[in-house]
Amino acid sequence: MSAQRMGEPTDREPMSARGVGERTGEPAQPAATGTFTRAAWMDEDDATDTIRDYLIVGLRDAHAMESQAITLTSTQAERLEDYPELQARVREHLRETEGQRDRLERCLDRLDTSHSTFKDVAMKTAANFQAMFHAAAPDEVVKNSLASYAFEHFEIASYKALITVARMAGQEEVAEVCRQNLQEEERMAQWLDEHLPEVVEQYLQRRASDEVAKH
């Protein structure tokens, strides 16, 4: 075999020098980074539409989530007469949650769409079943407080994700609404974190003294 001439192309070049796409005939994929990178095969309009569609899905999910929260919270608020401080805070957060739902509706209007009636009904139905299940428990107030604490953190995670999607979609007003909702959820989660031990203590004290304790 004759020696390779200087400058003659070789099939043994490292892949990094020629690129995966060059060797396979397929477009090279962008390296993963901490920011959004449009795939080589996706044009700008496709990327924009994909993000916008996902934002709409997320907003509809959030609207259904807040509809579920309203059903749960309103039921809880009616059954906390023996825990006045907790009842007052739950009622306050109920008003906040109604405001969150309304703000999400305005965001969907801004995107020329609306909330999902099917998702809303499904989540409200789930909330009613949860309320019925907890109402049968002797420690209803404790179970509801634990569920509320967990649900607040689910909402917090949901809004953090939505803020990212809204920013990528160029919808800064939507992102600001999600930040406002997020702050309210974080405050409620913090309140529950601080008062959960007190609720448990009150429940056990009332039960030990043969008072109505479950709610």
N, C-alpha and C positions, 0 to 999 in steps of 0.2 A: 504494500500500500504506500502510495507516494505521500510525502510530507505535505501537510496543509499549507497552502500559500497564504502569505500575509494579507489580511483584510478579507479573506474568504469567509462567508458566514458558516457557522457550525450549528448542528442540531443539539449540541451539548451545552448550550448556554444555560445558566441557572434560570429557573422559573421566575425568580424575582426580577431578572433583567428584562424579560419579555412580557411577563404578566400572564396570569391564568387565562384571561380572555383571548390573548393572542394565540396561545397554544391550543386551546379547545374550540375556538370559534365562537365562544359565548362571551357576553359582556362581563367584565370584571365587577365584582361586588365591592362597595365601599367598605372601608375599615370601620369597625364599631367605635363610636366615640360617645362622649357624654352628652352630645347635642344631636338634634335630628339631622340626618343626612339622607337626602333623596336618593333612592336606588337609581343606578345607571339606566335601567330599563323603564323608569317611571318619569313621564314628562311633568312639567311644573303644574299643569292643570289637573292631572291625575292625582298628584300628591296633595294639592289643595282640596280637591273634592273628597279624598279619602279622610283627611283630618277633619274636615267640616262634617262629614257624615258620622264620624266617630264621636264628635262633640255633641251632635244631636242625640245620638244613642245615650251618651252619658248624662245629658241633661234630662232626658225622659226617665232614665233610671233614677236619677236624683229626685225628680218630682214624685215618682212612685214611692221612693224611700221616705220622703217627707209626708206623703199621704198616709203611709203606714204609721209613721211616728205620731201624726195627729190623732189617729184612731187609738193607738196605744196610750198616749199621754192623756187624752180626754177621759178615757176609761179609768186610768189610774187616779186622776185628780178627783174624781167623784167618790173614790173609795179610800181616802186618806184623812178622814175627819179626826182620827185619833193621833195624827202626826201633822199638826198644823204648819210647822216650819217647812217640812218636806212638801206638803200640799201647796203652800204658797209658791215655792220655787218651781214645782212642776207646772202650776198654772202659768207662771211667768214664761217658762220655756215653751209652753203650748202656744202662747201668743207669738213668741219668736218663730216657732216652727211654721205657723200659718203665714207669717211674713216671708219666711224662706221659700215656701211653696209658691207664693204670689210672685216673688222676684224671679224664680225659675220660669214661671209662665211667661213673664215679660221677656226673658232671654230667648225662649223658644219663639215668641212672636217676632223678635228681632231677626231670627233666622228663617222667618216665613214658614214656620211649622207649628206644631202643637204637641201637647203631652199625649202619652199613650193611655187611653181609657182602659185597655185590657190590663196593662201593667199596674195601673192604679188600683183597679178592682181586685186583682190578684193579691197585691200587697196588703190592702185593707182586710181582705178575707183572712190572710195569714195572721194579721194583727188581732183579729177577733178570736181566732182559735187560741192564740197565745194567751190572751186575756182570760178566756174561759178556763184554760188549763191552770193558770196561776190562781184564779179565784177559788179553785177547789183545794188549794194547798193551805195548810194551817199557818204557814209563814209567808202569806201572800206579799206582804210589804217588803220582806227581804228579797224574795225571788224577783219581784218587779224592780227593785233597786239594782240588783245584780244585772238583770237583763238590760236595764236602761244604761248602766255603765258600759256594758259591752257594745250596745247599739250606738252610743255616742262615739266610741272609737272607730266603729265601722263608718259612721258618717264623716268623721275627721279624715280618714284615709280616702274616702270617696271624693271629698272636696279637694284634697291635695292633688289627686290624679286629674280631676277636672280642670283645675287651674293650669296645669301643664298643657293639657290638650287645648284649652282656650287660647293660651299664649301662642302655641304653635299654629293655631288657626288664624292668628291675627285679630282675635276678638277680645281686646283688652277690657272692654266694658263687662263682658261675660265673666272674665277672670276676676274682675273686681267684685262682682256679685258673689262669686264663689268664695272669695276671700272673706267677705262680710259674713256669709253663712258659716264658714269655717271658724271664724272667731267666736261666734255664738255657741257653736258646738263645743269648742275648746273650753269656754267658760263653764258650760254646763257639766262637762266631764270633770273639770277641776272641782266644781262644787260637790259633785257626787263622790269624788275621791276623798275630799275632806270630811264629808258628813256620813259616809257609809258606816263607819264604826259606831257613830252615834245612833243611827237608825237600828242597827243590830242590838245595841245595848237597850234602847227603848223597847224594842220588841220583847226581849227576854225579861226585862223588868215587869212589863205589863202581863206577860204570860205567867210569871212566877207569882204575881199578886192576883191571879184569876180575873184580870180585866180583859176586855176585848183587845186582842193584840194583832190579829192578822192584817188589819187595815185601819 
